[in-house]
Amino acid sequence: MALASLAVLPAAGQDLLANQAPIDRKIKAVDSLMMQQLLMNEVWESPAADLYEDWDNLYAHKQTALPDSFRINLRNFCMPTTNRVVTSNFGARWRRQHKGLDVKVYIGDTIRAAFDGKVRVVRYERRGYGNYVVIRHPNGLETIYAHMSKHLVGENEEVRAGQPIGLGGNTGRSTGSHLHFETRLCGVALNPALMFDFKNQDVVGDEWTFNRSTYNSESAEATRLRGTGGVYRGGDGLYETASKSSYQANSGDVRYHKVKKGETLSAIAKKHHTTVNALCNLNRIKKTVTLRPGQILKYN
């Protein structure tokens, strides 16, 4: 009897195994998803988790202990804007520190996340950044995107490199539409030109290493190589050329006009040998627009 029972068991066992197989596959699939999520969590947290003590949505740039040396991975990046014109350098400006780069953008231009990361701050600051977004990245950096006309993400949202996070604008302490872009490590502002080359729409390499002892000299060299190449003249984010007759981007092709009190589109068009229609098309404005003193218009 015992032998007979043993003889029957293999067939029954096979049936049980056959019935169990789909369940096993489902469990493996669930395990695989859980593993992927765990790995993803590790990616989000490291190495940034070693640099920052907390996740505080109250401050755009709360400083923590800055390491003497830190390697920053620049792979899998996206330029925040496709515009190539840097209009204001990082560093001293108006007897205060300008802690980012200004890049010429127009109202409504798409602003994108520079790296994968998680949105830490989405706020409006009337006397400063205007509409701005702060993103913390797994490589240890935090990036700030300011003066936007609109937010497209929310706090605690995970974003991918290249994902739209806002639209270009002229909000906050700004006298002309542009993107104010900051790169911070442990809350300390670093010169974005050390890592980003807007003119060539690229980063400087697969990685960049912050060294406290050489930072100042490296920052100065980065500004020389990838800055405006001109003399900064004001909050509109443009610099004056040697002729002092107009404002010109460092590309050598794009030119801008700063509106003076009482000027009209027809007067500006006549001055620069173009047409009102051309000005409207270039600047995405209507003929009936009311011009503001200090406003920047592209004229070629």
Phi, psi and omega in degrees: 000317179297319179295322180297319179297318179297327181292327182282328187303318181303318180294316179296321179297322178296320178297316180298317179296320179297318179291330183281335186305311179300324179294319178299319180295321179295318180297318178297321179296317179296316178300320181296318178295319179296319179296319178298320180294320178297317179296320179297318179299321179295321180297316181297322190271341187241134005268004183303326182298333180280344184264329188244134183280330184211178178241098189241111183279004182275336188237135178286328185210062176286124186277140172236183182296124181268126180291157177292329180212141180204129180268128184249122179283122181254007179291160177056046181264170168217136176293136183299331177215153177278352177289143189252356189267109172278124187251347176207132184280163168287139175127200185297133178202129180053041178062024175214168182273127172267112194264022176204189173253141171260131180237132182294121171225164177253157180301125180099349177297145181284130175250132188240155177293136183286325179218169169303151178174195181227132183288123182260323182224135170226108188214172171236132181231106189298319185259016181216253187290345189067220173284120183219161180226138174242129180238132174262132186249152179300336181282000178103341179282155161239135179246144180238135182236114191235164179071021181287157178276338184203142171273145175239005180225168178239164179299143180071009177277134175277133183233159178253155176304129180093352180288133177298131180240348180183180179238142181304149183197196184216045184264160179077211182277082185208141179244015177189147184297127177193165173259123170266117187241124180241148171238122184235144175237118184057034179083354181266127182289127175248150180296115179301335180295344175291337185239327186246135177244092185293323181301319180261004178052054184206168170261168187282346181174184178291336179204162174221137182252122174283128173232120183303323186288334183247001188303311186300315180291322179294322180295317179298319179293321179297320178295320178298319184278325190231016179271202185288326184077011181219190181257120183292138185240351180165184188289351178287353175081020179238162182234153186274139178277173183298330181286340180060018182260341181203174177253134186225138178285159184285002174284339181086353183246322184271131181236149183231154176237134176264120186293132175260161181301128178089352181288147178243166178299320181293322179293320179293318179299317179296319182298324185253016174057048177224194182239161177297318179300319179296317178299316181297317180294318181294325186255004177056047179233167178262160180295337183272003183298144175268117182282143179250137174304132182095347180293144182255128178239134175277133182237001169201000000 
